[in-house]
Amino acid sequence: MRTVKILCRSLLASYLISALLLTGLAFALFTMKISPSSVSGGVYAIYGISCFLGGLAAGKSTGSRKFFWGLLSGLLYFLLLALMSFLLSSGLEQDTQRLAAVLAVCAFCGMAGGMLG
């Protein structure tokens, strides 16, 4: 039960960080002329930063098997992201490569954050 609370808190922190950073990216896109490829890279970076910090929080809170809890935090972040995308757009319209890249970024960054936690 304790680990469920820890994972919920790390996911909440990850999504709050994502919301703040994505708002900043949207503001930058609105005020500056940013290329679409830069925006795509920025979104990947935001996913990575959010999962890293969520994994860091999960790793610090659990105390043991930190890499596992960080990895799990990153995977849950990705699963919720994919589920919301699926529900809001009536299916996952992204190509498989892009989906796999986001999964890899979320999993790796969450695990890295957990190991450092």
ZAMIKE-496053 format. One record per residue: z, x, y of N, C-alpha, C in turn; chain; residue in one letter; residue number from 1. Coordinates in Angstrom, 3 decimals, always signed. Layout:
// residues N
+----------+----------+----------+----------+----------+----------+----------+----------+----------+----+----+-----+
!      nup !    neast !   nnorth !     caup !   caeast !  canorth !      cup !    ceast !   cnorth ! ch ! aa !   i !
+----------+----------+----------+----------+----------+----------+----------+----------+----------+----+----+-----+
!        Z !        X !        Y !        Z !        X !        Y !        Z !        X !        Y !  A !  A ! NUM !
...
+----------+----------+----------+----------+----------+----------+----------+----------+----------+----+----+-----+
This chain:
// residues 117
+----------+----------+----------+----------+----------+----------+----------+----------+----------+----+----+-----+
!      nup !    neast !   nnorth !     caup !   caeast !  canorth !      cup !    ceast !   cnorth ! ch ! aa !   i !
+----------+----------+----------+----------+----------+----------+----------+----------+----------+----+----+-----+
!   +0.000 !   +0.824 !   -1.203 !   +0.000 !   +0.000 !   +0.000 !   +0.000 !   +0.868 !   +1.268 !  A !  M !   1 !
!   +0.731 !   +1.993 !   +1.185 !   +0.795 !   +2.888 !   +2.330 !   -0.587 !   +3.460 !   +2.643 !  A !  R !   2 !
!   -1.346 !   +3.805 !   +1.603 !   -2.667 !   +4.395 !   +1.836 !   -3.648 !   +3.381 !   +2.404 !  A !  T !   3 !
!   -3.482 !   +2.109 !   +2.060 !   -4.345 !   +1.073 !   +2.630 !   -4.118 !   +0.987 !   +4.134 !  A !  V !   4 !
!   -2.856 !   +1.054 !   +4.553 !   -2.545 !   +1.032 !   +5.987 !   -3.132 !   +2.253 !   +6.686 !  A !  K !   5 !
!   -3.013 !   +3.401 !   +6.024 !   -3.545 !   +4.635 !   +6.611 !   -5.060 !   +4.537 !   +6.780 !  A !  I !   6 !
!   -5.745 !   +4.051 !   +5.754 !   -7.206 !   +3.913 !   +5.839 !   -7.607 !   +2.891 !   +6.894 !  A !  L !   7 !
!   -6.891 !   +1.791 !   +6.980 !   -7.203 !   +0.781 !   +8.004 !   -7.023 !   +1.361 !   +9.405 !  A !  C !   8 !
!   -5.948 !   +2.130 !   +9.600 !   -5.730 !   +2.748 !  +10.915 !   -6.806 !   +3.779 !  +11.238 !  A !  R !   9 !
!   -7.203 !   +4.567 !  +10.239 !   -8.233 !   +5.577 !  +10.508 !   -9.575 !   +4.915 !  +10.798 !  A !  S !  10 !
!   -9.879 !   +3.818 !  +10.099 !  -11.131 !   +3.100 !  +10.370 !  -11.116 !   +2.451 !  +11.744 !  A !  L !  11 !
!   -9.984 !   +1.876 !  +12.104 !   -9.861 !   +1.279 !  +13.440 !  -10.063 !   +2.344 !  +14.511 !  A !  L !  12 !
!   -9.437 !   +3.493 !  +14.320 !   -9.601 !   +4.587 !  +15.286 !  -11.063 !   +5.029 !  +15.346 !  A !  A !  13 !
!  -11.705 !   +5.142 !  +14.192 !  -13.111 !   +5.558 !  +14.151 !  -14.004 !   +4.582 !  +14.908 !  A !  S !  14 !
!  -13.787 !   +3.303 !  +14.687 !  -14.637 !   +2.309 !  +15.355 !  -14.347 !   +2.211 !  +16.849 !  A !  Y !  15 !
!  -13.108 !   +2.419 !  +17.253 !  -12.809 !   +2.434 !  +18.686 !  -13.473 !   +3.628 !  +19.365 !  A !  L !  16 !
!  -13.412 !   +4.784 !  +18.709 !  -14.074 !   +5.973 !  +19.249 !  -15.582 !   +5.747 !  +19.316 !  A !  I !  17 !
!  -16.141 !   +5.142 !  +18.274 !  -17.578 !   +4.838 !  +18.266 !  -17.943 !   +3.924 !  +19.427 !  A !  S !  18 !
!  -17.133 !   +2.904 !  +19.639 !  -17.416 !   +1.955 !  +20.717 !  -17.414 !   +2.649 !  +22.073 !  A !  A !  19 !
!  -16.427 !   +3.508 !  +22.292 !  -16.358 !   +4.221 !  +23.570 !  -17.542 !   +5.169 !  +23.745 !  A !  L !  20 !
!  -17.849 !   +5.931 !  +22.707 !  -18.949 !   +6.886 !  +22.817 !  -20.310 !   +6.203 !  +22.903 !  A !  L !  21 !
!  -20.494 !   +5.116 !  +22.165 !  -21.768 !   +4.389 !  +22.251 !  -21.941 !   +3.729 !  +23.617 !  A !  L !  22 !
!  -20.836 !   +3.280 !  +24.210 !  -20.904 !   +2.735 !  +25.567 !  -21.312 !   +3.827 !  +26.544 !  A !  T !  23 !
!  -20.751 !   +5.015 !  +26.377 !  -21.136 !   +6.142 !  +27.225 !  -22.598 !   +6.522 !  +27.045 !  A !  G !  24 !
!  -23.071 !   +6.492 !  +25.804 !  -24.478 !   +6.793 !  +25.541 !  -25.389 !   +5.731 !  +26.158 !  A !  L !  25 !
!  -24.997 !   +4.477 !  +26.063 !  -25.786 !   +3.402 !  +26.679 !  -25.828 !   +3.560 !  +28.195 !  A !  A !  26 !
!  -24.706 !   +3.951 !  +28.782 !  -24.672 !   +4.168 !  +30.223 !  -25.583 !   +5.333 !  +30.608 !  A !  F !  27 !
!  -25.533 !   +6.408 !  +29.815 !  -26.406 !   +7.555 !  +30.083 !  -27.869 !   +7.167 !  +29.941 !  A !  A !  28 !
!  -28.176 !   +6.361 !  +28.966 !  -29.548 !   +5.892 !  +28.766 !  -29.996 !   +5.028 !  +29.938 !  A !  L !  29 !
!  -29.083 !   +4.229 !  +30.455 !  -29.384 !   +3.339 !  +31.576 !  -29.606 !   +4.112 !  +32.870 !  A !  F !  30 !
!  -28.794 !   +5.135 !  +33.100 !  -28.865 !   +5.853 !  +34.379 !  -29.860 !   +7.008 !  +34.378 !  A !  T !  31 !
!  -30.114 !   +7.603 !  +33.207 !  -31.028 !   +8.740 !  +33.119 !  -32.213 !   +8.370 !  +32.237 !  A !  M !  32 !
!  -33.242 !   +9.111 !  +32.379 !  -34.411 !   +8.908 !  +31.524 !  -34.250 !   +9.780 !  +30.278 !  A !  K !  33 !
!  -33.696 !   +9.196 !  +29.242 !  -33.452 !   +9.933 !  +27.997 !  -34.497 !   +9.509 !  +26.976 !  A !  I !  34 !
!  -35.028 !  +10.479 !  +26.250 !  -36.042 !  +10.175 !  +25.244 !  -35.410 !   +9.473 !  +24.040 !  A !  S !  35 !
!  -36.190 !   +8.632 !  +23.377 !  -35.663 !   +7.928 !  +22.200 !  -35.166 !   +8.864 !  +21.095 !  A !  P !  36 !
!  -35.780 !  +10.025 !  +20.941 !  -35.315 !  +10.962 !  +19.920 !  -33.938 !  +11.513 !  +20.265 !  A !  S !  37 !
!  -33.660 !  +11.697 !  +21.537 !  -32.333 !  +12.142 !  +21.967 !  -31.297 !  +11.072 !  +21.709 !  A !  S !  38 !
!  -31.670 !   +9.820 !  +21.916 !  -30.746 !   +8.721 !  +21.671 !  -30.414 !   +8.648 !  +20.188 !  A !  V !  39 !
!  -31.424 !   +8.806 !  +19.340 !  -31.200 !   +8.780 !  +17.899 !  -30.266 !   +9.914 !  +17.480 !  A !  S !  40 !
!  -30.486 !  +11.096 !  +18.009 !  -29.603 !  +12.222 !  +17.722 !  -28.198 !  +11.983 !  +18.232 !  A !  G !  41 !
!  -28.089 !  +11.344 !  +19.391 !  -26.779 !  +11.016 !  +19.949 !  -26.016 !  +10.031 !  +19.081 !  A !  G !  42 !
!  -26.728 !   +9.070 !  +18.523 !  -26.081 !   +8.087 !  +17.649 !  -25.567 !   +8.769 !  +16.384 !  A !  V !  43 !
!  -26.369 !   +9.659 !  +15.797 !  -25.909 !  +10.410 !  +14.624 !  -24.675 !  +11.251 !  +14.963 !  A !  Y !  44 !
!  -24.699 !  +11.886 !  +16.139 !  -23.556 !  +12.692 !  +16.566 !  -22.310 !  +11.828 !  +16.743 !  A !  A !  45 !
!  -22.481 !  +10.639 !  +17.301 !  -21.356 !   +9.728 !  +17.492 !  -20.783 !   +9.296 !  +16.141 !  A !  I !  46 !
!  -21.651 !   +8.989 !  +15.192 !  -21.171 !   +8.660 !  +13.850 !  -20.371 !   +9.826 !  +13.267 !  A !  Y !  47 !
!  -20.888 !  +11.031 !  +13.432 !  -20.209 !  +12.208 !  +12.902 !  -18.861 !  +12.450 !  +13.552 !  A !  G !  48 !
!  -18.807 !  +12.371 !  +14.868 !  -17.551 !  +12.572 !  +15.593 !  -16.530 !  +11.510 !  +15.193 !  A !  I !  49 !
!  -16.970 !  +10.272 !  +15.113 !  -16.065 !   +9.172 !  +14.765 !  -15.516 !   +9.337 !  +13.356 !  A !  S !  50 !
!  -16.378 !   +9.679 !  +12.414 !  -15.926 !   +9.863 !  +11.028 !  -15.039 !  +11.097 !  +10.901 !  A !  C !  51 !
!  -15.363 !  +12.153 !  +11.635 !  -14.531 !  +13.350 !  +11.610 !  -13.121 !  +13.027 !  +12.090 !  A !  F !  52 !
!  -13.016 !  +12.336 !  +13.216 !  -11.693 !  +12.012 !  +13.757 !  -10.950 !  +11.011 !  +12.877 !  A !  L !  53 !
!  -11.679 !  +10.060 !  +12.279 !  -11.043 !   +9.139 !  +11.336 !  -10.548 !   +9.867 !  +10.096 !  A !  G !  54 !
!  -11.339 !  +10.805 !   +9.586 !  -10.923 !  +11.608 !   +8.444 !   -9.743 !  +12.500 !   +8.787 !  A !  G !  55 !
!   -9.732 !  +13.029 !   +9.996 !   -8.617 !  +13.842 !  +10.472 !   -7.331 !  +13.012 !  +10.488 !  A !  L !  56 !
!   -7.423 !  +11.797 !  +10.999 !   -6.250 !  +10.913 !  +11.038 !   -5.785 !  +10.563 !   +9.629 !  A !  A !  57 !
!   -6.723 !  +10.269 !   +8.747 !   -6.360 !   +9.927 !   +7.370 !   -5.740 !  +11.131 !   +6.669 !  A !  A !  58 !
!   -6.301 !  +12.312 !   +6.852 !   -5.778 !  +13.515 !   +6.221 !   -4.388 !  +13.876 !   +6.696 !  A !  G !  59 !
!   -4.155 !  +13.747 !   +8.010 !   -2.831 !  +14.054 !   +8.552 !   -1.790 !  +13.073 !   +8.036 !  A !  K !  60 !
!   -2.170 !  +11.822 !   +7.898 !   -1.209 !  +10.796 !   +7.501 !   -0.862 !  +10.824 !   +6.022 !  A !  S !  61 !
!   -1.811 !  +11.219 !   +5.173 !   -1.547 !  +11.184 !   +3.738 !   -0.786 !  +12.400 !   +3.251 !  A !  T !  62 !
!   -1.140 !  +13.580 !   +3.734 !   -0.425 !  +14.783 !   +3.352 !   -0.937 !  +15.464 !   +2.095 !  A !  G !  63 !
!   -1.504 !  +14.740 !   +1.154 !   -2.036 !  +15.367 !   -0.063 !   -3.439 !  +14.835 !   -0.322 !  A !  S !  64 !
!   -4.242 !  +15.631 !   -1.007 !   -5.650 !  +15.299 !   -1.285 !   -6.371 !  +14.851 !   -0.016 !  A !  R !  65 !
!   -6.184 !  +15.618 !   +1.022 !   -6.692 !  +15.259 !   +2.346 !   -8.202 !  +15.078 !   +2.358 !  A !  K !  66 !
!   -8.920 !  +15.966 !   +1.654 !  -10.376 !  +15.864 !   +1.642 !  -10.819 !  +14.532 !   +1.049 !  A !  F !  67 !
!  -10.112 !  +14.061 !   +0.014 !  -10.463 !  +12.794 !   -0.620 !  -10.270 !  +11.629 !   +0.342 !  A !  F !  68 !
!   -9.155 !  +11.603 !   +1.039 !   -8.888 !  +10.499 !   +1.960 !   -9.820 !  +10.543 !   +3.159 !  A !  W !  69 !
!  -10.182 !  +11.740 !   +3.606 !  -11.170 !  +11.868 !   +4.673 !  -12.534 !  +11.384 !   +4.220 !  A !  G !  70 !
!  -12.926 !  +11.784 !   +3.000 !  -14.195 !  +11.330 !   +2.426 !  -14.207 !   +9.816 !   +2.287 !  A !  L !  71 !
!  -13.124 !   +9.260 !   +1.777 !  -13.038 !   +7.803 !   +1.610 !  -13.119 !   +7.092 !   +2.957 !  A !  L !  72 !
!  -12.482 !   +7.659 !   +3.960 !  -12.547 !   +7.075 !   +5.299 !  -13.986 !   +7.069 !   +5.821 !  A !  S !  73 !
!  -14.701 !   +8.177 !   +5.632 !  -16.106 !   +8.247 !   +6.062 !  -16.990 !   +7.279 !   +5.293 !  A !  G !  74 !
!  -16.763 !   +7.162 !   +3.987 !  -17.559 !   +6.229 !   +3.178 !  -17.290 !   +4.775 !   +3.557 !  A !  L !  75 !
!  -16.028 !   +4.453 !   +3.816 !  -15.711 !   +3.080 !   +4.234 !  -16.307 !   +2.771 !   +5.601 !  A !  L !  76 !
!  -16.301 !   +3.764 !   +6.485 !  -16.940 !   +3.601 !   +7.799 !  -18.412 !   +3.241 !   +7.604 !  A !  Y !  77 !
!  -19.097 !   +4.025 !   +6.736 !  -20.511 !   +3.766 !   +6.471 !  -20.717 !   +2.384 !   +5.851 !  A !  F !  78 !
!  -19.891 !   +2.016 !   +4.866 !  -20.060 !   +0.726 !   +4.201 !  -19.888 !   -0.441 !   +5.169 !  A !  L !  79 !
!  -18.888 !   -0.354 !   +6.043 !  -18.711 !   -1.421 !   +7.035 !  -19.868 !   -1.458 !   +8.022 !  A !  L !  80 !
!  -20.345 !   -0.285 !   +8.409 !  -21.487 !   -0.198 !   +9.317 !  -22.731 !   -0.808 !   +8.684 !  A !  L !  81 !
!  -22.989 !   -0.473 !   +7.420 !  -24.153 !   -1.005 !   +6.703 !  -24.012 !   -2.512 !   +6.490 !  A !  A !  82 !
!  -22.814 !   -2.965 !   +6.159 !  -22.585 !   -4.399 !   +5.953 !  -22.828 !   -5.187 !   +7.236 !  A !  L !  83 !
!  -22.297 !   -4.692 !   +8.344 !  -22.501 !   -5.391 !   +9.618 !  -23.979 !   -5.378 !  +10.017 !  A !  M !  84 !
!  -24.653 !   -4.280 !   +9.786 !  -26.083 !   -4.199 !  +10.075 !  -26.854 !   -5.191 !   +9.212 !  A !  S !  85 !
!  -26.489 !   -5.271 !   +7.954 !  -27.133 !   -6.202 !   +7.029 !  -26.917 !   -7.647 !   +7.465 !  A !  F !  86 !
!  -25.685 !   -7.992 !   +7.835 !  -25.366 !   -9.374 !   +8.224 !  -25.996 !   -9.762 !   +9.556 !  A !  L !  87 !
!  -26.024 !   -8.837 !  +10.494 !  -26.538 !   -9.158 !  +11.825 !  -28.060 !   -9.153 !  +11.913 !  A !  L !  88 !
!  -28.719 !   -8.416 !  +11.017 !  -30.170 !   -8.345 !  +11.110 !  -30.868 !   -8.970 !   +9.907 !  A !  S !  89 !
!  -30.144 !   -9.709 !   +9.108 !  -30.706 !  -10.377 !   +7.917 !  -31.362 !   -9.391 !   +6.965 !  A !  S !  90 !
!  -30.733 !   -8.261 !   +6.780 !  -31.235 !   -7.261 !   +5.843 !  -31.242 !   -5.887 !   +6.464 !  A !  G !  91 !
!  -31.258 !   -4.883 !   +5.625 !  -31.323 !   -3.510 !   +6.110 !  -32.787 !   -3.130 !   +6.283 !  A !  L !  92 !
!  -33.234 !   -3.100 !   +7.526 !  -34.636 !   -2.826 !   +7.804 !  -34.915 !   -1.337 !   +7.978 !  A !  E !  93 !
!  -33.866 !   -0.533 !   +7.963 !  -34.074 !   +0.901 !   +8.122 !  -34.633 !   +1.479 !   +6.832 !  A !  Q !  94 !
!  -35.346 !   +2.564 !   +6.970 !  -35.865 !   +3.213 !   +5.777 !  -34.737 !   +3.901 !   +5.014 !  A !  D !  95 !
!  -35.008 !   +4.199 !   +3.776 !  -34.001 !   +4.763 !   +2.890 !  -33.560 !   +6.147 !   +3.341 !  A !  T !  96 !
!  -34.481 !   +6.924 !   +3.897 !  -34.134 !   +8.262 !   +4.375 !  -33.103 !   +8.204 !   +5.490 !  A !  Q !  97 !
!  -33.296 !   +7.307 !   +6.414 !  -32.375 !   +7.172 !   +7.540 !  -31.002 !   +6.707 !   +7.054 !  A !  R !  98 !
!  -31.007 !   +5.761 !   +6.136 !  -29.760 !   +5.249 !   +5.575 !  -29.016 !   +6.356 !   +4.832 !  A !  L !  99 !
!  -29.748 !   +7.156 !   +4.061 !  -29.139 !   +8.273 !   +3.333 !  -28.600 !   +9.327 !   +4.299 !  A !  A ! 100 !
!  -29.293 !   +9.548 !   +5.400 !  -28.834 !  +10.528 !   +6.388 !  -27.529 !  +10.077 !   +7.030 !  A !  A ! 101 !
!  -27.441 !   +8.795 !   +7.377 !  -26.210 !   +8.267 !   +7.973 !  -25.065 !   +8.344 !   +6.968 !  A !  V ! 102 !
!  -25.350 !   +8.014 !   +5.717 !  -24.325 !   +8.120 !   +4.665 !  -23.838 !   +9.554 !   +4.548 !  A !  L ! 103 !
!  -24.748 !  +10.511 !   +4.539 !  -24.371 !  +11.920 !   +4.413 !  -23.539 !  +12.384 !   +5.605 !  A !  A ! 104 !
!  -23.937 !  +11.997 !   +6.806 !  -23.191 !  +12.382 !   +8.010 !  -21.779 !  +11.806 !   +7.958 !  A !  V ! 105 !
!  -21.665 !  +10.532 !   +7.639 !  -20.349 !   +9.878 !   +7.601 !  -19.457 !  +10.498 !   +6.526 !  A !  C ! 106 !
!  -20.003 !  +10.709 !   +5.337 !  -19.212 !  +11.254 !   +4.234 !  -18.783 !  +12.695 !   +4.521 !  A !  A ! 107 !
!  -19.732 !  +13.533 !   +4.955 !  -19.420 !  +14.934 !   +5.198 !  -18.424 !  +15.097 !   +6.345 !  A !  F ! 108 !
!  -18.661 !  +14.407 !   +7.440 !  -17.775 !  +14.555 !   +8.600 !  -16.385 !  +13.984 !   +8.322 !  A !  C ! 109 !
!  -16.313 !  +12.882 !   +7.588 !  -15.011 !  +12.338 !   +7.205 !  -14.254 !  +13.311 !   +6.312 !  A !  G ! 110 !
!  -14.949 !  +13.915 !   +5.353 !  -14.315 !  +14.879 !   +4.456 !  -13.870 !  +16.125 !   +5.224 !  A !  M ! 111 !
!  -14.705 !  +16.611 !   +6.135 !  -14.353 !  +17.788 !   +6.931 !  -13.119 !  +17.494 !   +7.783 !  A !  A ! 112 !
!  -13.081 !  +16.315 !   +8.384 !  -11.906 !  +15.943 !   +9.168 !  -10.659 !  +15.841 !   +8.308 !  A !  G ! 113 !
!  -10.807 !  +15.283 !   +7.118 !   -9.670 !  +15.184 !   +6.209 !   -9.144 !  +16.552 !   +5.800 !  A !  G ! 114 !
!  -10.033 !  +17.496 !   +5.541 !   -9.603 !  +18.831 !   +5.137 !   -8.851 !  +19.545 !   +6.257 !  A !  M ! 115 !
!   -9.233 !  +19.288 !   +7.491 !   -8.564 !  +19.926 !   +8.620 !   -7.297 !  +19.195 !   +9.047 !  A !  L ! 116 !
!   -7.116 !  +17.977 !   +8.527 !   -5.970 !  +17.142 !   +8.923 !   -4.650 !  +17.593 !   +8.422 !  A !  G ! 117 !
+----------+----------+----------+----------+----------+----------+----------+----------+----------+----+----+-----+
